[in-house]
Amino acid sequence: MLGILLGIDNGLIQLIPGKEPIQVIEGPCFEIIDYQDGIAIAASKEAGLWIYKNEIWSQCWEGNPSSARIGPDGTIWVGTFDTRLYFSNDQGENWVEMSGLQNVIKHRQINIPPHHKKPYISGVIFPKQGEIIGIAGGGTWHTRDKGENWLQRSDGLDTSLYKIQEHPENSDILYASTESGFYKSDDSGFSWMHPTMGIGELPCINFEVFPSKPDALLLVNKDQKIENPYSIYRSPNGGVTWSKINLENNSDWETQPVITRLWNASDTGFAVANGTVWASHDSGKNWISLANGLPKTYAITAAL
């Protein structure tokens, strides 16, 4: 059992509830972690991608990743800060670059995203057909033929993307976090809605979806005008309305909290805020503390 994985400044920590945390990788700062069905990946800027398989961590790709995830079919995807996208169908042994993205960057109107010098790949999601690629500064782009042809799907969407993700059980429903807040699409990205009730249009850094009827969601946003700018919000109704959550009477943090949903569960989630790991078994409505005194955490995933 991998337990809860935390990316920190100098590597990767493994936390199994009830036990002391142990460091499983010593090295770079890991800002992206993902897990699915026995395989885990961890990505570090300017260093590359590590994979966990057969109970061993090893580096499987070198480069400068801006995004990384394991697709529903087990394919590993890595986007880069120079707007390239790679995928591996054999758990990182061999890599293929998706064609055509450079033509999108060169010939279409792509903006420079905030806080960066050029566009980059912010993620990849999987509608019922093909793939949708998120380009920070360029919005979302759909391909049905592994990159030979591209169609922009950003109607109503802020193109300054941080994260994109499909619904865990309905790939027609897509979500995006952007510089101006949270967005949702019910038609595979052809059009996007921008719910703001309770969260406004502050930058939305991250989010997680808990599938149910209705869905619950968590998100992390940032208000640069206050001393402790980061907060976690919860929506009990699929993103229509939002309210700020409290963790031990604290709802605002100086450093960015990280959140995740247990990969094979619909209602179990975890958060790290101010050195404390929290768990929820009701889609983020109530929380209990699991461990404290942990170093600054940049990413989290859970495999229990």
C-alpha positions as CSV (number, residue, x, y, z in Angstrom):
1,M,0.0,0.0,0.0
2,L,1.4,3.4,-1.1
3,G,-0.7,5.4,1.4
4,I,-0.7,9.1,1.0
5,L,2.1,10.6,-1.1
6,L,3.3,14.1,-0.5
7,G,5.6,16.2,-2.7
8,I,8.0,18.3,-0.7
9,D,11.0,20.6,-1.3
10,N,13.5,17.7,-1.3
11,G,11.6,14.7,-2.5
12,L,8.6,12.5,-1.8
13,I,7.0,11.4,1.5
14,Q,4.9,8.4,2.1
15,L,2.3,8.6,4.9
16,I,0.3,5.6,6.0
17,P,-2.4,6.5,8.6
18,G,-1.3,5.5,12.1
19,K,2.4,5.3,11.1
20,E,5.3,7.7,11.0
21,P,5.9,9.3,7.5
22,I,8.9,8.0,5.6
23,Q,10.8,9.7,2.7
24,V,10.7,7.4,-0.3
25,I,12.6,9.7,-2.8
26,E,15.3,12.1,-1.8
27,G,16.0,14.7,-4.5
28,P,14.1,17.4,-6.3
29,C,10.9,19.2,-5.4
30,F,7.8,17.2,-6.6
31,E,4.9,19.5,-7.6
32,I,2.8,16.9,-9.4
33,I,1.7,13.4,-8.2
34,D,-0.8,11.0,-9.7
35,Y,-1.9,7.4,-9.0
36,Q,-4.1,4.8,-10.7
37,D,-4.5,1.1,-10.2
38,G,-1.1,0.2,-8.8
39,I,1.0,2.8,-10.8
40,A,2.1,6.2,-9.4
41,I,4.0,9.0,-11.0
42,A,5.7,12.1,-9.6
43,A,6.9,15.1,-11.6
44,S,9.6,17.7,-10.8
45,K,10.3,20.9,-12.8
46,E,13.5,20.8,-14.8
47,A,14.2,17.2,-13.6
48,G,11.6,14.9,-15.1
49,L,9.2,12.2,-14.2
50,W,9.5,9.3,-11.7
51,I,7.3,6.2,-11.7
52,Y,6.3,3.7,-9.1
53,K,5.8,0.1,-10.3
54,N,6.7,-3.3,-9.0
55,E,7.1,-1.6,-5.6
56,I,10.1,0.5,-6.8
57,W,10.5,4.2,-7.7
58,S,12.6,5.0,-10.7
59,Q,13.0,7.9,-13.1
60,C,11.4,7.2,-16.5
61,W,11.6,10.6,-18.3
62,E,13.9,13.6,-18.3
63,G,12.7,17.1,-19.1
64,N,10.8,20.1,-17.7
65,P,7.2,18.9,-17.0
66,S,4.4,21.4,-16.6
67,S,1.7,18.7,-16.2
68,A,1.6,14.9,-15.8
69,R,-1.2,12.4,-15.3
70,I,-2.2,8.8,-15.8
71,G,-5.0,8.4,-18.3
72,P,-8.1,6.2,-17.8
73,D,-6.5,3.5,-19.9
74,G,-3.1,3.6,-18.1
75,T,-1.3,5.8,-20.6
76,I,1.1,8.2,-19.0
77,W,1.0,11.8,-20.3
78,V,3.6,14.6,-19.7
79,G,3.2,18.2,-20.8
80,T,6.1,20.6,-20.8
81,F,6.8,24.2,-20.4
82,D,7.8,24.5,-24.1
83,T,4.3,23.3,-25.1
84,R,5.1,19.8,-26.0
85,L,3.1,16.7,-25.0
86,Y,4.5,13.2,-24.6
87,F,2.7,9.9,-23.9
88,S,3.8,6.4,-23.0
89,N,1.8,3.2,-23.4
90,D,4.3,1.0,-21.7
91,Q,4.6,2.6,-18.2
92,G,7.4,4.9,-19.2
93,E,9.7,2.6,-21.1
94,N,9.1,4.4,-24.4
95,W,7.7,7.9,-25.2
96,V,6.0,9.4,-28.2
97,E,5.5,13.1,-28.8
98,M,2.0,14.1,-29.9
99,S,2.3,15.8,-33.3
100,G,0.7,19.1,-34.3
101,L,0.8,21.1,-31.1
102,Q,3.7,23.3,-32.3
103,N,1.6,24.3,-35.3
104,V,-1.2,25.4,-32.9
105,I,1.2,27.5,-31.0
106,K,2.8,29.0,-34.1
107,H,-0.3,29.8,-36.2
108,R,-3.1,30.4,-33.7
109,Q,-3.5,33.3,-31.3
110,I,-2.0,32.2,-28.0
111,N,-1.5,34.6,-25.1
112,I,1.2,34.7,-22.5
113,P,-0.3,33.4,-19.2
114,P,0.1,35.4,-16.0
115,H,3.4,34.9,-14.1
116,H,5.0,33.1,-17.0
117,K,7.1,34.1,-20.0
118,K,5.4,31.8,-22.6
119,P,2.5,29.4,-22.9
120,Y,2.8,25.8,-21.5
121,I,0.8,22.6,-21.4
122,S,-1.5,22.7,-18.3
123,G,-3.1,19.3,-18.7
124,V,-4.8,16.7,-20.8
125,I,-8.3,15.3,-20.4
126,F,-10.3,12.6,-22.0
127,P,-13.8,13.2,-23.5
128,K,-15.6,10.3,-25.2
129,Q,-13.5,10.7,-28.3
130,G,-9.9,11.8,-28.5
131,E,-8.1,14.1,-26.2
132,I,-8.5,17.7,-25.0
133,I,-5.2,19.6,-24.3
134,G,-5.1,22.6,-22.0
135,I,-2.6,25.3,-23.1
136,A,-2.0,28.0,-20.5
137,G,-2.7,31.2,-22.5
138,G,-4.4,29.3,-25.3
139,G,-7.4,27.5,-23.8
140,T,-8.5,24.0,-24.6
141,W,-7.9,22.2,-27.9
142,H,-9.4,18.9,-29.1
143,T,-7.9,16.3,-31.3
144,R,-9.5,13.0,-32.5
145,D,-6.4,11.7,-34.4
146,K,-3.5,12.0,-31.9
147,G,-2.6,15.6,-32.9
148,E,-2.9,15.6,-36.7
149,N,-5.9,18.0,-36.5
150,W,-7.0,20.4,-33.8
151,L,-10.2,22.2,-32.9
152,Q,-10.3,24.9,-30.2
153,R,-12.9,24.3,-27.6
154,S,-12.7,27.5,-25.4
155,D,-16.1,29.2,-25.9
156,G,-16.7,31.2,-22.7
157,L,-13.5,29.9,-21.1
158,D,-10.7,32.0,-19.6
159,T,-7.6,30.8,-21.5
160,S,-5.2,31.4,-18.6
161,L,-5.6,27.7,-17.4
162,Y,-4.1,26.1,-14.3
163,K,-5.8,22.7,-14.4
164,I,-8.3,20.8,-16.6
165,Q,-10.1,17.6,-15.7
166,E,-13.0,15.4,-16.8
167,H,-15.7,14.1,-14.5
168,P,-14.7,10.7,-13.0
169,E,-17.9,9.1,-14.3
170,N,-19.2,11.3,-17.1
171,S,-16.6,12.4,-19.7
172,D,-19.1,14.9,-21.2
173,I,-18.6,17.0,-18.1
174,L,-15.3,18.9,-17.9
175,Y,-13.8,21.4,-15.4
176,A,-11.1,24.0,-15.5
177,S,-9.4,26.2,-13.0
178,T,-8.1,29.5,-14.3
179,E,-6.8,33.0,-13.4
180,S,-10.4,34.2,-13.2
181,G,-11.9,31.3,-11.3
182,F,-13.7,28.0,-11.9
183,Y,-15.3,26.9,-15.1
184,K,-17.5,23.9,-16.1
185,S,-18.6,22.4,-19.4
186,D,-21.6,20.0,-19.8
187,D,-21.0,19.4,-23.5
188,S,-17.4,18.1,-23.8
189,G,-15.9,21.6,-23.9
190,F,-17.9,23.1,-26.7
191,S,-19.1,25.8,-24.3
192,W,-18.1,26.7,-20.8
193,M,-20.0,28.2,-17.8
194,H,-18.4,30.3,-15.1
195,P,-20.2,29.8,-11.7
196,T,-19.1,32.5,-9.2
197,M,-21.6,32.4,-6.4
198,G,-19.6,32.2,-3.2
199,I,-16.1,32.3,-4.9
200,G,-16.2,35.3,-7.2
201,E,-13.6,35.5,-9.9
202,L,-10.5,35.0,-7.8
203,P,-7.7,32.8,-9.3
204,C,-8.6,29.1,-8.8
205,I,-5.4,27.1,-8.4
206,N,-6.7,23.5,-8.0
207,F,-9.9,21.5,-7.6
208,E,-11.2,18.0,-7.0
209,V,-14.5,16.3,-8.0
210,F,-16.4,13.9,-5.8
211,P,-19.0,12.1,-8.0
212,S,-22.5,11.8,-6.6
213,K,-26.0,13.1,-7.3
214,P,-25.4,16.0,-7.1
215,D,-21.6,16.1,-7.3
216,A,-19.5,17.7,-4.6
217,L,-16.4,19.7,-5.4
218,L,-13.5,21.2,-3.6
219,L,-11.3,24.0,-4.9
220,V,-8.3,26.1,-3.7
221,N,-8.3,29.8,-4.6
222,K,-6.1,32.8,-4.0
223,D,-6.9,36.3,-2.9
224,Q,-3.7,38.3,-3.3
225,K,-5.2,41.3,-1.5
226,I,-5.1,39.6,2.0
227,E,-2.3,38.5,4.2
228,N,-3.2,34.8,4.1
229,P,-4.4,34.5,0.5
230,Y,-5.3,30.8,0.1
231,S,-8.6,29.2,1.0
232,I,-10.5,25.9,0.3
233,Y,-14.1,26.1,-0.8
234,R,-16.7,23.3,-1.2
235,S,-19.7,23.0,-3.5
236,P,-22.4,20.5,-2.6
237,N,-24.3,21.0,-5.8
238,G,-22.0,20.4,-8.8
239,G,-20.3,23.9,-8.6
240,V,-23.4,26.1,-8.6
241,T,-22.7,27.6,-5.1
242,W,-19.6,27.5,-2.9
243,S,-18.8,28.1,0.7
244,K,-15.4,28.3,2.5
245,I,-14.4,25.4,4.7
246,N,-12.7,25.5,8.1
247,L,-10.0,23.1,9.2
248,E,-9.7,23.4,13.0
249,N,-11.2,26.9,12.9
250,N,-8.8,28.0,10.2
251,S,-10.0,29.0,6.8
252,D,-7.1,31.1,5.3
253,W,-3.5,30.1,4.9
254,E,-0.3,31.8,3.9
255,T,0.9,28.8,1.9
256,Q,-1.1,27.0,-0.7
257,P,-3.1,24.0,0.6
258,V,-3.1,20.8,-1.6
259,I,-6.2,18.6,-2.1
260,T,-6.9,15.2,-3.6
261,R,-9.6,12.5,-3.9
262,L,-8.9,8.9,-3.2
263,W,-8.5,7.5,-6.7
264,N,-11.1,4.7,-6.4
265,A,-13.5,6.3,-4.0
266,S,-16.3,8.8,-4.5
267,D,-16.5,10.4,-1.1
268,T,-13.0,10.2,0.5
269,G,-10.6,13.1,0.2
270,F,-7.4,14.5,1.7
271,A,-6.0,17.9,2.2
272,V,-2.7,19.3,3.5
273,A,-2.7,22.8,5.1
274,N,-0.1,24.4,7.2
275,G,1.8,21.1,7.8
276,T,-1.3,19.1,8.8
277,V,-2.9,16.2,6.8
278,W,-6.7,16.1,6.9
279,A,-9.1,13.4,5.8
280,S,-12.8,13.5,4.9
281,H,-15.1,10.6,4.3
282,D,-18.1,12.7,3.2
283,S,-16.9,14.5,0.1
284,G,-15.2,17.3,2.1
285,K,-18.1,18.2,4.4
286,N,-16.3,17.1,7.6
287,W,-12.6,16.7,8.3
288,I,-10.4,14.9,10.8
289,S,-6.7,15.4,11.4
290,L,-4.4,12.5,10.5
291,A,-0.8,13.9,11.0
292,N,0.9,17.2,11.7
293,G,4.3,18.7,11.7
294,L,4.9,18.0,8.1
295,P,7.1,20.1,5.8
296,K,5.7,22.4,3.1
297,T,3.7,20.3,0.7
298,Y,3.4,21.0,-3.0
299,A,1.3,18.0,-4.2
300,I,-0.7,15.1,-2.8
301,T,-2.3,11.9,-4.0
302,A,-3.7,8.9,-2.1
303,A,-3.7,5.1,-2.7
304,L,-5.2,3.3,0.2
